[in-house]
Amino acid sequence: MERASVIGGTMVSLMLKLSSIAGPRYSLMAGARSDVIFLGAELESMHAFLEKLSGVDGPDP
């Protein structure tokens, strides 16, 4: 029974350490996802603008 207690305590310690390491990385990845979505939308807007601009004969006077 004592072994189970030691193993259980070790597992809790390991889980705490892993969460302290993985937590900030996960937060960065979660934040990056919204940035990637935003950048994708911006690129689509730029592409649409350039497509529209390519159909114009000359610059505005």
Secondary structure, DSSP 8 states (H G I E B T S, - for coil): -HHHHHHHHHHHHHHHHHHHHHHHHHHHHHHHHHHHHHHHHHHHHHHHHHHHHHT-SS---
